[in-house]
Structures are given as structure tokens and as C-alpha cells.
């Protein structure tokens, strides 16, 4: 065991390690993805009174509409990481964006509470794919 008093010994960086040239682009993509998720949730919260009026949603149904997203996301968190490892970050990221956009369109045109809950769950099923791309190294 080595004890350092005063100065700390710095860990040398290997000569082969180079900083990523597009780390800012990856950060921008992940930030835009997070913005899309937050805007989607904000739109849903603003639209809750309209959902009550147009879809005749009860308070229980409103809770399912809001919470189905979080429940499915939490349930598939580890599975999404496994899929990302298996199929690649970029491929799963693009797949996730396409499924999220499809789910968003489906939720926008759904005519019943059950369909809206289902489409929100579909959107949440691929949310994990958008964050895995920034924190892994290949």
C-alpha cells in the first residue's frame, strides 16, 4: 500500500488514448433527445384537461396515461442496455428515434384512452436507447 503525502501522483494517459473528435456532436444529439422527451411530457401535462373532455378520461385513466411511460421505461431499462450492447449504439439509437416518433404520432391520433396508454408505453420502450449512446465507449 502506498500513501502519498503532499503531492499526488498522476495516472499517466496511454499514448493511444485520443479524445473523441465528435464528442460535442454526441452531446448535442443526446441533449436534443432529452429535450424531445421533456417537451413531450410537458405537452401531455398541458393536454390533460383536453383529454378529459375529448376522450372522457377519468382520473384513474389520466394517471395511467402519465405513469405508463415511467413504468415501461423503468421496466425495460436493463433490457435496453443489453440490446444496445448486442446491436450497437448507433443502430439502436436510430431505431429508438424511429419508434419514439412512431409512438408519438400514434399517441397524437389515438381516439381512446387505451390506445393513448399503449402508444405512450411504446414510446417509453425505446427511451433508453437515446442515452446509452453518450455514455459508452466502443
N, C-alpha and C positions, 0 to 999 in steps of 0.2 A: 504494500500500500504506500502510495506517495502522497505526502502532504506538502502543499505549496504555501509558502509564507510570502506575502507581498505580491510579487508578480505571478500572473497565471501563465502557464504555458499554452500557447495557441495550438489548436489542432490544424495541421497542415492540410491544405486543399490539394487533392491529387491533380497532377498536370493535365489529365484527360478530362477533368470536370470543367465544362463550359456553361455559363449561364444561358438559359434558353433565349433564343433571339425573338421569339414571338410570345413571351410571357405576358406582355401588355395586351396583346390581341386576345389571348386566352382569358385574361382578367376582364376585358371589355365584354366578351361573349357571355361569360358567367354572370356579370353584373346585369346585362340586358335580360338574360334568362330570369334572374331573380326579380327584376323589375316587372317582367311579364306576369310572374306568379303573384306578386303583390298587387298589381293593377287588377288582375282577375279577381282576387279576393275582395278588393275594395269595391269593384263593380257589383259583386254578389251582395255585399252588405248594403250597398245603396239600393239595390233592386229588391230587397226583401219585402218591403210593403207592396210593391207591384206584383210580386209572386203570390202574395196572399190574395190580392184582388183578382188576378188573371187565372191562376191555377187553383184557387181556393185551397191554398196550403194551410194546414193547421200549425200550431206552434211546435208540435212534435215533428211534423214534416220539415219545418224550417230548420230545426236542429239537425235532422238527418242531412239536409241539403248542405249545411255548413260543415258538419263534422264528418261526413263521409270522406271528404278529401283528406283530412288529417288521419283518419283511421286507416285508410288504404295506404297512404304514404308510410305511416309507421309500420304497418304490417309487412310491406314489401321492401323495406329499407335494406335489409341484408341480402335479399334475393337480387335486388337491383345491382348491388355491388358485385355479386357473383356473376351476373350476366355481363356486366361491364368487363370484368376480368376475362371472361370467356370469349366475347365477341369483339372486344376492342373499344377504347374510349370514344373515338371519333364516330364510329359506326353507330354505337348505341346512343350517343348524343344526338345525332341526326335523326335516328329512329324515334327517340324521345320527343324531339321537337315536332315531328310529323304527327305522332299520336296525340300529343298535347293539343296541337292546332285542330286536329280532327275532333277531339273531345270537346274543345271549346265551341266549335261550330255546332256540334251535336247538342250541346247544352243550350246554345242560343236558340235553336229551333225546336227544342223539345216542347211538347204540348201537355205533358203531365209531370207530376211531382216524381213519380217513379223513374221516368226517363231522365229527368234532370239529375236525380241522385246517381243513376247509373253512369251518365256521362261525366259527372264530377269525379266518380271513382276511377273511370278510365283515365282522366287527366292526371290524377294523383299517382296512378300506377307507374308512370314513367318520369315522375318528377326527379327521382334520384339520379337519373342519367345525366341531368344537366349540371350537377355539382361534382360528380366524380371526375369529370374531365379536367378540372382545375387542380386537384389535389394529388394526383397520381403522377408517377414518372414511368415512362416506358423505356 
